[in-house]
Amino acid sequence: MDRLLSVSQAARMVGVPRRLLQLHIQEGRLSAFEGHIRMSELHKAYPQADSDRSGMLEKVNRIREAALFKSTRDGRRDPEHLATELQRTRVEMGRMQEELDGYRLLASETEQRLLELQARCDERQAMMLGTLVGWFMNQLKLRGKK
């Protein structure tokens, strides 16, 4: 979709003074529609036109900051904003719970494999491995494994 830009936005985008673009419009080098220039028209005259220079990013950031300020003004929060934050938190908690469950399963499988390995070792190795298994199980208890 071809965006319409104000002459000021177009001038910032190509890095030239606004009066220069107005001169190009008056001379017919650029076509304008009710004081606005189409992005495609601007690219024809200025192929190096960079949309990041138009100030759109700064404008979006200002809007975002204003919305955040509005949501926290007077100590009250916007219910829609709170609902969005709640949903985002639920999703993150679900992801973290899946990760925690994965670690618990890994710990359980590791404990089982260590015990199986200990059963197949000679007495000296079994004692050393027993120390490791004891430490591992103690660490799991300390970290809340059930």
C-alpha positions, 0 to 999 in steps of 0.5 A: 500500500502506497502511503501518503506523507506530509511534505514535512515528513517527506522532507525529513525522510529524504533529508532535504528542506521542506521548501525544496520539496515544495519547489519540486511540486510547484515545478512539476517534478513531484506530484502531490495530492492535497499537500501530501506526497505518495511514497512511490512518488518520493522514491522516484525522485529520491531513491535513497528515501529512508522511512526510518528518518521520517520520525515515525519511530519517534512518534510511535514511541511518544504514543506508547509512552503517552498510553503508559502514562494514561494507564497509570495516572491517578493510581488507576489502571485501565481495565483493558491494559490490565487484562492484556498484562494479565493474559501476557503474565499467564502465557509467561507463567505457562511457559515457565511451568513447562520449563520447570516440569522439564527440569524436574523430569531431567532431574528424576531421570538423572537420579534414576540413571545414577542409581542404575550406574551405581548398581553396576559398579565395583565397590570402590566406584559404587562408594564414589558414585554413592557420594555423588548420588547423595549430594544430587538428591540432597540438592534436589531436596534443598531446591524443593523437588517433591 
